[in-house]
Amino acid sequence: MTMIEIDLSKYPTSCGVYQMIGADDEILYVGKAKHLRNRLRSYFVAGGDGRAHIPLLLQKVQRVEVIVTDTEKEALLLENTLIKKHRPRYNIDLRDDKTYVSVRIDLREDFPALQIVRQVKADGALYFGPYSSAGAIRQTLKEIYRIFPLRHSSIKRCESRGRPCLFHQIGQCSAPCHGKISKAEYRKLVDGVIDLLEGRESLVVERLREQMLAASAEMKFEEAARVRDQISSIEKSVEKQKVADYGGGNQDVIGLHRDGGEVELTLLFIRQGKLLGRRSYPLQWILDLPELLSAFLREYYSRDVILPDQLLLPFALEDSDLLADWLSEKRGRKVMLLAPQRGEKKRLCQLAQRNAEESFKQRGSQRDARERLLEELQAKFHLPALPRRIECYDISNVQGTNAVGSMVVLLDGEAANAEYRRFKIKTVEGADDYASLAEVLRRRLTRGVEEEKLPQMILIDGGKGQLGVLNEVLAEFKLNGKIGAVGIAKSRVVANVRGKAVERSEERFFLPGRKNPVSFRSGSPTLFLLERLRDEAHRFAITYHRQLRSKANLRSSLEDIPGVGPARRKAMLKYFGSLKQIKAASLQELQEMPGLPVALAEKIYRTLHS
């Protein structure tokens, strides 16, 4: 395919956004430019853009469309919007190496509580993090609750109880829901928690020492002893978690490592001078490094993430001022983009670069191992192509009700959660797993053919019967020789030679046209991968099935009662917290719910307890 010719004189010289469009009006690439004509000239003149993927892109481009904007900031915002909407294949695609969590606290509430969240929203609350380990931060919060006993549950839920919760009884909740602490005293606890999460332990300890001395002077020795224990807990926690101090402030530090056609980008998170962790991204396209870094910043910080005071970059960017204005406006406070040349900030950038190098080495060794694993799968199952994309399907139902299907996906040997799909069975009555599986496969392959997005291998949870269904559906779509089909049957429990004990056989894999199953040696990484994939498909299906069954149970339990519609059911769930709590509520507790008539409360109670 040859590159198209365009008349550059027809394109404007102002700032704006350009879209490169291929066959079937597919948007291949979106970019912004201060001078649109000059930017397009860099692509289409002889010599052109020197990036390796650009010739591949230009061979597919059939036309270029531009959108003119009044300012560069408008162009930047429009570019982000179009990239999110169309997900062009030639723009960088950030695939996280792990999921991070943050801690949220809303100071606008009378009695704020701590929450662990995975999304940072512009809702006026305070966010701390990000933290790489949800388990580790939960353990940290347990220690915080022992020192500063904030509430654990919602106020309304706790108020519906006759007495304070168990956390209050063990000293980890101050029970504001039952009036055990004033708003002013509770706010002191909140301030202490914020100081701890922001790394100001010394300030907290100093404040607590003053309280301890004051309580001791007033002969309140039990109170003084309690504060003394709090100080001891903080000091032990700080001693265990000591890390290098990088001078204070909140900073995100970026390091880049380039090797051939691959770039590894690493973010270090510095909060109040403490290094919290790192986050790494493999970037596949060969862009000019300044342009790649600018594109990464726009993509990453357009998400719901915590914005720091400073971004420390390995080199200066042409659009640093524009990015700083955009980030400051998004955060509501000033954000600075710096490319330090000396001092502590420069050492931080060098540390980020070393982390990027190390991450690239680790990812390379893992990638090589996954490549060998995929090659073994191709040879063992006689697949037509290397299985870069593997899909696994499972069906779940109980006595034919709420039947669902699940699809989980491996991309290059790694779970791709964003590609997971679940299907509510629409055309099958009763418990017919074969017909349900056929429906799910037809729906998936119909869309896959339309979007030209098909796997190299499909794994079915089941034996020869399920594999036969898969073969029939592949034949319908004329995909038999293009997609490898494999059925995984659960291991059998068989008696040993003496007939006294039982032993589990290995998982068996069935292939089309082959009588005997394929097996792997015990402990094989390939066997472990396929078992994990099958278990993930089963988990995903069961989870969805339980959600549907829970909704059905809730409807039959509440909505079939005359006088209880969707709005009242929602109000009852909000007041009591769950269907289980509603069923456990006494008649008096139901009658005390605001807005629920006494007669209806009696009817609900009789229905739920009949």
C-alpha positions as CSV (number, residue, x, y, z in Angstrom):
1,M,0.0,0.0,0.0
2,T,1.4,3.4,-0.9
3,M,1.2,6.6,1.1
4,I,-1.5,9.1,0.2
5,E,-0.6,12.5,-1.1
6,I,-2.2,15.6,0.5
7,D,-2.3,19.2,-0.5
8,L,-0.7,20.9,2.6
9,S,-1.8,24.4,1.4
10,K,-5.4,23.4,2.2
11,Y,-4.7,22.9,5.9
12,P,-4.7,25.9,8.4
13,T,-1.7,27.4,10.1
14,S,-3.5,27.8,13.4
15,C,-3.4,25.5,16.4
16,G,-5.8,22.5,16.7
17,V,-6.1,18.8,16.5
18,Y,-5.6,16.4,13.5
19,Q,-7.1,13.0,13.0
20,M,-5.5,10.4,10.7
21,I,-8.4,8.2,9.3
22,G,-8.1,4.8,7.6
23,A,-10.5,2.4,6.0
24,D,-14.1,2.2,7.3
25,D,-13.6,5.6,8.9
26,E,-11.4,4.1,11.6
27,I,-9.4,6.8,13.5
28,L,-5.8,5.6,13.6
29,Y,-4.1,8.5,15.3
30,V,-5.0,11.7,17.0
31,G,-2.5,14.5,17.7
32,K,-2.4,18.2,18.6
33,A,-0.2,20.9,17.1
34,K,0.5,24.6,17.6
35,H,0.8,24.9,13.8
36,L,-1.2,22.3,12.0
37,R,0.3,22.7,8.5
38,N,3.8,22.5,9.7
39,R,3.0,19.4,11.8
40,L,1.4,17.6,8.9
41,R,4.3,18.6,6.7
42,S,6.7,16.7,9.0
43,Y,4.7,13.5,8.2
44,F,4.1,13.8,4.5
45,V,7.2,15.4,3.0
46,A,10.2,13.4,1.8
47,G,12.3,12.2,4.7
48,G,9.4,13.2,7.0
49,D,8.9,11.9,10.5
50,G,11.8,9.7,11.6
51,R,9.8,7.5,14.0
52,A,9.7,3.8,13.2
53,H,6.0,3.3,13.3
54,I,5.1,6.3,11.2
55,P,5.6,4.6,7.7
56,L,3.3,1.8,8.9
57,L,0.7,4.3,10.0
58,L,0.9,6.5,6.8
59,Q,0.4,3.4,4.6
60,K,-3.1,2.9,6.2
61,V,-4.1,6.6,6.2
62,Q,-6.7,7.5,3.6
63,R,-7.5,11.1,4.7
64,V,-6.6,13.6,7.4
65,E,-9.2,15.8,9.2
66,V,-8.4,18.8,11.4
67,I,-10.3,20.6,14.1
68,V,-9.2,24.2,14.6
69,T,-9.1,25.6,18.2
70,D,-8.7,29.1,19.6
71,T,-5.9,28.1,22.1
72,E,-3.3,25.4,22.6
73,K,-5.1,24.4,25.9
74,E,-8.3,23.8,24.0
75,A,-6.4,21.7,21.5
76,L,-4.9,19.7,24.4
77,L,-8.3,19.1,26.0
78,L,-9.9,18.1,22.7
79,E,-7.0,15.7,21.9
80,N,-7.6,14.0,25.3
81,T,-11.3,13.7,24.7
82,L,-10.9,12.2,21.2
83,I,-8.3,9.7,22.3
84,K,-10.5,8.5,25.2
85,K,-13.5,8.3,22.8
86,H,-11.9,6.5,19.9
87,R,-8.8,4.7,21.5
88,P,-6.7,5.0,18.3
89,R,-4.4,2.1,17.8
90,Y,-1.3,4.3,17.1
91,N,-1.6,6.5,20.2
92,I,0.2,5.2,23.3
93,D,-1.8,2.7,25.3
94,L,-1.0,2.7,29.0
95,R,-1.2,-0.8,30.5
96,D,-0.6,-0.7,34.2
97,D,1.6,-3.2,35.9
98,K,-0.6,-3.3,38.9
99,T,-3.7,-1.7,40.5
100,Y,-3.1,1.1,43.1
101,V,-5.3,2.3,45.9
102,S,-5.7,5.6,47.8
103,V,-7.1,6.6,51.1
104,R,-10.0,9.0,51.1
105,I,-11.4,11.2,53.9
106,D,-14.2,13.9,53.5
107,L,-13.7,16.7,56.0
108,R,-17.2,18.1,55.1
109,E,-18.8,15.4,57.1
110,D,-19.6,15.8,60.8
111,F,-17.7,12.7,61.7
112,P,-15.4,11.8,58.7
113,A,-14.3,8.2,58.1
114,L,-11.4,6.6,56.2
115,Q,-12.1,4.8,52.9
116,I,-9.8,2.8,50.7
117,V,-10.7,3.6,47.1
118,R,-9.3,2.8,43.6
119,Q,-10.5,6.0,42.0
120,V,-9.6,9.6,42.8
121,K,-12.5,12.0,42.1
122,A,-12.7,15.7,42.2
123,D,-15.3,15.7,45.0
124,G,-13.7,18.0,47.5
125,A,-12.4,15.2,49.7
126,L,-8.8,14.6,50.8
127,Y,-6.9,11.7,49.1
128,F,-3.6,10.1,50.2
129,G,-1.4,7.8,48.2
130,P,-1.2,6.1,45.8
131,Y,-0.3,2.9,47.6
132,S,0.8,-0.2,45.7
133,S,-0.5,-2.7,48.2
134,A,-4.1,-2.7,49.4
135,G,-3.2,-5.3,52.1
136,A,-0.4,-3.1,53.4
137,I,-2.5,0.0,53.7
138,R,-5.3,-1.9,55.4
139,Q,-2.7,-3.1,58.0
140,T,-1.6,0.5,58.4
141,L,-5.1,1.7,58.9
142,K,-5.6,-0.9,61.6
143,E,-2.7,0.6,63.5
144,I,-4.2,4.1,62.9
145,Y,-7.6,3.0,64.3
146,R,-5.8,1.9,67.5
147,I,-4.2,5.3,67.9
148,F,-7.1,7.5,66.6
149,P,-10.4,5.5,66.9
150,L,-12.4,6.9,64.0
151,R,-15.7,5.4,63.0
152,H,-15.8,2.3,60.7
153,S,-19.4,2.2,59.4
154,S,-21.9,4.7,58.2
155,I,-23.6,6.8,60.9
156,K,-27.1,5.7,59.9
157,R,-26.3,2.1,60.0
158,C,-24.7,2.4,63.4
159,E,-27.5,4.5,64.8
160,S,-30.0,1.8,63.9
161,R,-28.2,-0.5,66.4
162,G,-29.2,-0.5,70.0
163,R,-25.6,-0.1,71.2
164,P,-22.1,0.8,69.9
165,C,-20.4,-1.7,67.7
166,L,-17.7,-4.2,68.5
167,F,-14.9,-1.8,67.4
168,H,-16.0,0.6,70.1
169,Q,-15.8,-2.2,72.7
170,I,-12.2,-3.1,71.7
171,G,-11.2,0.6,71.7
172,Q,-10.9,1.1,67.9
173,C,-14.0,3.3,67.4
174,S,-15.0,6.4,69.4
175,A,-18.8,5.7,68.7
176,P,-19.9,9.1,67.4
177,C,-23.1,7.5,66.3
178,H,-24.1,7.0,70.0
179,G,-22.9,10.4,71.3
180,K,-19.8,9.0,72.9
181,I,-17.6,11.8,71.5
182,S,-18.2,15.5,70.5
183,K,-17.6,16.9,67.1
184,A,-14.7,19.0,68.4
185,E,-12.9,16.0,70.0
186,Y,-13.6,13.8,67.0
187,R,-12.0,16.5,64.8
188,K,-8.8,16.3,66.9
189,L,-8.7,12.6,66.1
190,V,-9.2,13.4,62.3
191,D,-6.4,16.0,62.4
192,G,-4.1,13.4,64.0
193,V,-4.9,10.9,61.2
194,I,-4.2,13.4,58.5
195,D,-0.9,14.3,60.0
196,L,0.1,10.6,60.2
197,L,-0.9,10.0,56.6
198,E,1.0,13.1,55.4
199,G,4.1,11.9,57.2
200,R,4.1,14.5,60.1
201,E,4.6,11.9,62.8
202,S,6.8,14.2,65.0
203,L,4.0,16.8,65.1
204,V,1.5,14.2,66.2
205,V,3.8,12.9,68.9
206,E,4.5,16.4,70.2
207,R,0.7,17.1,70.4
208,L,0.1,13.8,72.2
209,R,2.9,14.5,74.7
210,E,1.2,17.8,75.6
211,Q,-2.1,16.0,76.1
212,M,-0.4,13.3,78.3
213,L,1.3,15.9,80.5
214,A,-1.9,17.9,80.9
215,A,-3.9,14.7,81.8
216,S,-1.2,13.7,84.3
217,A,-1.2,17.2,85.9
218,E,-5.0,16.9,86.3
219,M,-4.5,13.5,88.0
220,K,-6.2,11.7,85.1
221,F,-3.8,8.9,85.1
222,E,-5.8,6.5,83.0
223,E,-6.2,9.1,80.2
224,A,-2.4,9.8,80.5
225,A,-1.6,6.1,80.2
226,R,-3.8,5.8,77.1
227,V,-2.1,8.7,75.4
228,R,1.3,7.3,76.4
229,D,0.4,4.0,74.6
230,Q,-0.6,6.0,71.5
231,I,2.8,7.7,71.5
232,S,4.5,4.3,71.8
233,S,2.5,2.8,68.9
234,I,3.4,5.8,66.6
235,E,7.1,5.6,67.5
236,K,7.2,1.8,66.8
237,S,5.4,2.3,63.5
238,V,7.7,5.0,62.4
239,E,10.8,3.0,63.4
240,K,9.5,0.0,61.3
241,Q,8.7,2.1,58.3
242,K,11.7,4.4,58.1
243,V,12.7,5.3,54.5
244,A,15.0,7.9,53.0
245,D,13.8,11.5,53.4
246,Y,13.8,13.4,50.1
247,G,13.2,16.8,51.4
248,G,9.5,17.1,51.9
249,G,6.6,18.0,49.5
250,N,4.6,15.9,47.2
251,Q,6.4,15.0,43.9
252,D,5.9,12.5,41.1
253,V,9.3,11.7,39.5
254,I,9.6,10.3,36.0
255,G,12.4,8.1,34.7
256,L,12.8,6.8,31.1
257,H,14.8,3.9,29.8
258,R,15.0,3.3,26.0
259,D,16.2,0.0,24.4
260,G,15.8,-0.3,20.7
261,G,12.1,-0.1,19.9
262,E,10.9,-0.3,23.5
263,V,10.7,2.4,26.2
264,E,10.1,1.8,29.9
265,L,8.7,4.7,31.9
266,T,8.7,4.6,35.7
267,L,6.9,7.0,38.1
268,L,8.2,7.4,41.7
269,F,5.7,8.7,44.2
270,I,7.2,11.0,46.8
271,R,4.8,12.2,49.6
272,Q,6.0,14.6,52.3
273,G,9.6,13.5,51.5
274,K,8.8,9.8,51.8
275,L,9.1,7.4,48.8
276,L,5.7,5.5,48.8
277,G,6.3,3.3,45.7
278,R,6.7,3.2,42.0
279,R,4.6,2.5,38.9
280,S,6.0,1.3,35.5
281,Y,4.7,1.3,32.0
282,P,6.1,-0.4,28.9
283,L,5.6,1.9,25.9
284,Q,5.8,0.1,22.5
285,W,5.9,2.9,19.9
286,I,9.2,4.6,19.0
287,L,8.3,8.3,19.4
288,D,10.7,11.1,19.9
289,L,11.3,11.0,23.7
290,P,10.0,14.5,24.4
291,E,6.8,13.9,22.4
292,L,6.4,10.5,24.0
293,L,6.8,11.9,27.5
294,S,4.3,14.7,26.7
295,A,1.8,12.2,25.4
296,F,2.2,10.1,28.5
297,L,1.6,13.0,30.9
298,R,-1.5,14.0,29.0
299,E,-2.8,10.4,29.1
300,Y,-1.9,9.5,32.7
301,Y,-2.9,12.7,34.4
302,S,-6.2,12.9,32.5
303,R,-7.3,9.9,34.6
304,D,-8.5,10.0,38.2
305,V,-5.2,10.1,39.9
306,I,-3.7,12.2,42.7
307,L,-1.9,15.3,41.4
308,P,1.3,16.3,43.2
309,D,2.8,19.7,43.8
310,Q,5.7,19.0,41.4
311,L,6.5,16.8,38.5
312,L,10.2,16.1,38.1
313,L,11.0,15.3,34.5
314,P,14.2,13.8,33.0
315,F,14.4,16.7,30.4
316,A,12.5,19.9,29.6
317,L,9.4,19.8,27.3
318,E,8.4,22.3,24.8
319,D,4.8,22.4,26.1
320,S,5.7,22.3,29.8
321,D,4.0,25.6,30.5
322,L,0.8,24.4,28.7
323,L,0.8,21.1,30.7
324,A,1.5,23.0,34.0
325,D,-1.5,25.3,33.3
326,W,-3.8,22.3,32.5
327,L,-2.7,20.3,35.5
328,S,-3.0,23.3,37.8
329,E,-6.5,24.0,36.6
330,K,-7.4,20.3,37.0
331,R,-6.1,20.2,40.5
332,G,-7.3,23.6,41.7
333,R,-3.8,24.4,42.9
334,K,-0.5,25.1,41.3
335,V,1.4,22.2,39.7
336,M,5.0,22.8,38.6
337,L,6.9,20.8,35.9
338,L,10.6,20.9,36.5
339,A,13.6,19.3,34.7
340,P,16.3,19.7,37.5
341,Q,19.9,20.0,36.5
342,R,21.6,19.5,39.9
343,G,20.9,18.9,43.6
344,E,18.5,16.5,45.4
345,K,15.8,16.8,42.7
346,K,18.3,15.7,40.0
347,R,19.3,12.7,42.2
348,L,15.6,11.8,42.4
349,C,15.4,11.8,38.6
350,Q,18.5,9.6,38.4
351,L,16.9,7.2,40.9
352,A,13.7,7.1,38.7
353,Q,15.8,6.3,35.7
354,R,17.6,3.4,37.5
355,N,14.2,2.1,38.5
356,A,13.1,2.3,34.9
357,E,16.2,0.3,33.8
358,E,15.5,-2.4,36.5
359,S,11.8,-2.6,35.6
360,F,12.8,-3.1,31.9
361,K,15.1,-5.9,32.8
362,Q,12.5,-7.6,35.0
363,R,9.8,-7.2,32.3
364,G,12.2,-8.5,29.7
365,S,12.9,-11.8,31.6
366,Q,9.2,-12.2,32.3
367,R,8.4,-11.6,28.6
368,D,10.9,-14.2,27.5
369,A,9.4,-16.7,29.9
370,R,5.9,-16.0,28.6
371,E,7.1,-16.3,25.0
372,R,8.5,-19.8,25.7
373,L,5.2,-20.7,27.4
374,L,3.2,-19.6,24.4
375,E,5.5,-21.5,22.0
376,E,4.9,-24.6,24.1
377,L,1.2,-24.1,23.9
378,Q,1.3,-23.8,20.1
379,A,3.4,-27.0,19.7
380,K,1.4,-29.0,22.3
381,F,-2.0,-28.1,20.9
382,H,-1.0,-27.8,17.2
383,L,-2.3,-24.3,17.0
384,P,-2.4,-22.4,13.7
385,A,-0.6,-19.4,15.2
386,L,1.2,-18.3,18.4
387,P,-1.7,-17.8,20.9
388,R,-1.1,-14.1,21.7
389,R,-4.8,-13.8,22.6
390,I,-6.4,-16.7,24.5
391,E,-10.1,-16.6,25.6
392,C,-11.7,-19.0,28.1
393,Y,-15.4,-19.5,28.5
394,D,-17.6,-20.9,31.3
395,I,-21.3,-21.2,32.0
396,S,-23.0,-20.9,35.4
397,N,-26.6,-21.5,36.6
398,V,-28.5,-23.1,39.4
399,Q,-31.3,-25.4,38.3
400,G,-31.6,-23.4,35.1
401,T,-32.2,-20.0,36.7
402,N,-30.2,-16.9,36.0
403,A,-27.9,-18.6,33.5
404,V,-24.8,-16.6,32.6
405,G,-21.6,-17.0,30.6
406,S,-18.2,-15.5,31.1
407,M,-15.2,-14.8,28.9
408,V,-11.7,-14.1,30.4
409,V,-8.7,-13.2,28.3
410,L,-5.0,-13.6,28.3
411,L,-2.9,-11.2,26.2
412,D,0.7,-12.4,25.7
413,G,0.3,-14.7,28.7
414,E,-1.0,-12.0,31.0
415,A,-4.6,-11.5,32.3
416,A,-6.3,-8.6,30.5
417,N,-9.1,-7.6,32.9
418,A,-10.3,-4.8,30.6
419,E,-11.1,-7.5,28.0
420,Y,-13.2,-9.6,30.3
421,R,-16.9,-10.0,29.2
422,R,-20.0,-11.5,30.8
423,F,-23.1,-12.7,29.1
424,K,-26.7,-13.0,30.3
425,I,-28.2,-16.0,28.5
426,K,-31.2,-14.7,26.5
427,T,-32.4,-17.6,24.2
428,V,-32.0,-20.7,26.3
429,E,-34.7,-22.0,28.7
430,G,-33.7,-24.3,31.6
431,A,-30.3,-25.8,32.5
432,D,-28.8,-26.5,29.0
433,D,-25.1,-25.7,29.3
434,Y,-24.4,-26.7,25.7
435,A,-27.0,-24.4,24.2
436,S,-25.9,-21.6,26.5
437,L,-22.3,-22.0,25.5
438,A,-23.3,-21.9,21.8
439,E,-25.2,-18.7,22.4
440,V,-22.3,-17.0,24.1
441,L,-19.8,-18.1,21.4
442,R,-22.0,-16.9,18.6
443,R,-22.5,-13.5,20.2
444,R,-18.7,-13.2,20.8
445,L,-17.6,-14.3,17.4
446,T,-20.2,-12.2,15.6
447,R,-18.8,-9.1,17.1
448,G,-15.2,-10.4,16.8
449,V,-15.6,-10.9,13.0
450,E,-17.1,-7.4,12.7
451,E,-14.3,-5.7,14.6
452,E,-11.6,-8.0,13.3
453,K,-10.6,-8.9,16.8
454,L,-10.4,-12.7,17.2
455,P,-8.3,-14.9,19.5
456,Q,-5.7,-17.4,18.3
457,M,-7.0,-20.0,20.8
458,I,-10.2,-20.6,22.7
459,L,-10.2,-22.7,25.9
460,I,-13.6,-24.3,27.0
461,D,-14.2,-25.4,30.5
462,G,-15.5,-28.9,29.8
463,G,-14.7,-32.1,28.0
464,K,-15.6,-33.5,24.6
465,G,-19.2,-32.3,24.7
466,Q,-18.3,-28.7,25.2
467,L,-15.5,-29.0,22.7
468,G,-18.0,-30.3,20.1
469,V,-20.2,-27.2,20.6
470,L,-17.1,-25.0,20.1
471,N,-16.2,-26.8,16.9
472,E,-19.8,-26.5,15.5
473,V,-19.8,-22.7,16.2
474,L,-16.4,-22.2,14.7
475,A,-17.6,-24.1,11.6
476,E,-20.6,-21.8,11.3
477,F,-18.2,-18.8,11.1
478,K,-15.6,-20.7,8.9
479,L,-13.0,-20.3,11.6
480,N,-12.0,-23.9,12.2
481,G,-8.5,-23.6,10.7
482,K,-7.9,-20.1,12.1
483,I,-8.7,-20.4,15.8
484,G,-7.3,-23.3,18.0
485,A,-10.0,-25.1,20.0
486,V,-9.1,-26.8,23.3
487,G,-11.3,-28.3,26.1
488,I,-10.1,-28.6,29.6
489,A,-11.7,-31.3,31.8
490,K,-11.4,-31.3,35.5
491,S,-9.0,-33.8,37.1
492,R,-10.6,-37.1,38.1
493,V,-10.5,-38.8,41.5
494,V,-9.6,-42.4,41.0
495,A,-8.7,-45.3,43.4
496,N,-5.1,-46.4,43.5
497,V,-4.0,-49.9,42.6
498,R,-4.9,-51.3,46.0
499,G,-8.3,-49.6,46.0
500,K,-7.9,-48.2,49.4
501,A,-6.9,-44.6,48.8
502,V,-7.8,-42.0,46.1
503,E,-5.5,-40.0,43.9
504,R,-6.2,-37.0,41.6
505,S,-5.3,-37.3,38.0
506,E,-3.8,-34.3,36.2
507,E,-6.1,-32.0,34.2
508,R,-6.9,-33.4,30.7
509,F,-7.0,-31.3,27.5
510,F,-9.1,-32.4,24.5
511,L,-8.4,-31.4,20.9
512,P,-10.7,-31.7,17.9
513,G,-10.2,-35.0,16.0
514,R,-8.0,-36.5,18.7
515,K,-9.3,-39.4,20.9
516,N,-6.8,-39.3,23.7
517,P,-6.4,-36.2,25.8
518,V,-3.2,-34.1,26.0
519,S,-1.5,-33.8,29.4
520,F,1.3,-31.7,30.9
521,R,3.8,-32.8,33.5
522,S,2.9,-32.0,37.1
523,G,3.9,-28.6,38.2
524,S,4.3,-27.3,34.6
525,P,4.1,-23.5,34.3
526,T,1.9,-24.0,31.2
527,L,-0.5,-26.3,33.1
528,F,-0.6,-23.8,35.9
529,L,-1.4,-20.9,33.5
530,L,-4.3,-22.9,31.9
531,E,-5.7,-24.0,35.2
532,R,-5.6,-20.4,36.5
533,L,-7.3,-19.2,33.4
534,R,-10.1,-21.8,33.8
535,D,-10.5,-21.0,37.5
536,E,-10.7,-17.2,36.6
537,A,-13.4,-17.9,34.1
538,H,-15.4,-19.9,36.6
539,R,-15.0,-17.2,39.3
540,F,-16.1,-14.5,36.9
541,A,-19.2,-16.5,35.9
542,I,-20.1,-17.4,39.5
543,T,-19.7,-13.7,40.6
544,Y,-22.1,-12.5,37.9
545,H,-24.6,-15.3,38.5
546,R,-24.7,-14.5,42.2
547,Q,-25.3,-10.8,41.4
548,L,-28.3,-11.7,39.3
549,R,-29.6,-14.2,41.8
550,S,-29.2,-11.7,44.6
551,K,-31.2,-9.2,42.6
552,A,-33.9,-11.8,41.9
553,N,-34.1,-12.8,45.6
554,L,-34.3,-9.1,46.6
555,R,-37.2,-8.6,44.1
556,S,-39.1,-11.7,45.3
557,S,-38.5,-10.8,48.9
558,L,-39.5,-7.1,48.9
559,E,-40.9,-5.8,45.6
560,D,-43.6,-8.5,45.4
561,I,-45.1,-7.0,48.7
562,P,-47.9,-4.6,47.7
563,G,-46.8,-1.1,48.6
564,V,-43.0,-1.7,48.3
565,G,-41.8,-0.4,44.9
566,P,-38.3,0.4,43.6
567,A,-38.1,3.7,45.5
568,R,-39.1,2.3,48.8
569,R,-36.9,-0.8,48.4
570,K,-33.9,1.6,47.7
571,A,-34.8,3.7,50.8
572,M,-35.0,0.5,53.0
573,L,-31.6,-0.7,51.7
574,K,-30.1,2.7,52.4
575,Y,-31.5,2.8,55.9
576,F,-30.7,-0.7,57.0
577,G,-27.6,-1.4,54.9
578,S,-28.5,-4.7,53.3
579,L,-31.3,-7.2,52.7
580,K,-29.9,-9.4,55.4
581,Q,-30.2,-6.5,57.9
582,I,-33.8,-5.9,56.8
583,K,-34.7,-9.6,57.4
584,A,-32.9,-9.5,60.8
585,A,-34.7,-6.3,61.8
586,S,-37.5,-6.5,64.5
587,L,-41.0,-5.2,64.0
588,Q,-40.2,-2.2,66.1
589,E,-37.1,-1.4,64.1
590,L,-39.1,-1.6,60.9
591,Q,-41.8,0.7,62.3
592,E,-39.1,3.2,63.4
593,M,-37.9,3.7,59.8
594,P,-38.7,7.2,58.7
595,G,-41.4,7.3,55.9
596,L,-42.5,3.7,56.4
597,P,-46.1,3.4,57.4
598,V,-46.8,1.2,60.5
599,A,-49.2,-1.1,58.6
600,L,-46.8,-1.6,55.8
601,A,-44.0,-2.3,58.3
602,E,-46.2,-5.1,59.8
603,K,-46.9,-6.5,56.4
604,I,-43.2,-6.6,55.5
605,Y,-42.3,-8.2,58.8
606,R,-45.0,-10.9,58.4
607,T,-43.9,-11.6,54.8
608,L,-40.2,-11.9,55.5
609,H,-40.8,-14.1,58.6
610,S,-43.5,-16.3,57.2
